[in-house]
Amino acid sequence: MNSYNFDIKLNTLSFEICIDSIAKYGFFEHKTLGEDCAGGLWFDNDFQLQDYDGEAILPTQVKEILIKLGHINAQNADEF
């Protein structure tokens, strides 16, 4: 079982996003809906979002904050 140290914690109006910068793994969870609207985040060595799961489309608030912080290239944002 993996043990993570979520050293990056981000909040939007509706979501909490936690990231382990060493493992390059994170998750997002809706503050009200909880696990009914949540998923995992996987980053590459350049800390760009590589993949996610949990939702068919990455929630807009999660996508926007990851773009703002440089974890998603705005030109490739439609892929998520």
Secondary structure, DSSP 8 states (H G I E B T S, - for coil): -------EEEE-SSEEEEEETTTTEEEEEETTTEEEEEEEEEE-TTS-EEEE-SSSS--HHHHHHHHHTTSS-GGGGGG-
